[in-house]
Amino acid sequence: MKHLLGALLAAAAVIFAIEAFAQSATTMPAAPAVQANTAPAAPVTASKRFACRAAAQSFKGQDRADQMQLCMAQARLDCLKQAIDQKVIGPQRKEFIQTCVGE
């Protein structure tokens, strides 16, 4: 019985594939012309905050808040390390970290 069911499913898949190919082989209407955009693209700054929000989207409730908090803490730590490597000191360091994280 298992083999019969498998054979029927395989036959159905082959029939659907043949029908799809036959439909795609018919003449399609001409696609509308694509207009080229000559304006330069506006740069989008993907902040670490945005990346954390995207990463936390799959979670719900408290898990989402926890994931966002952990991600932002990691982002701040990464930005602090970058500021230390670049020898940024004083009030500029705080501004650098805020800019780096995207706050």
Secondary structure, DSSP 8 states (H G I E B T S, - for coil): -HHHHHHHHHHHHHHHHHHHHHHHHS------------S--------HHHHHHHHHTT--HHHHHHHHHHHHHHHHHHHHHHHHHTT--THHHHHHHHHHHT-
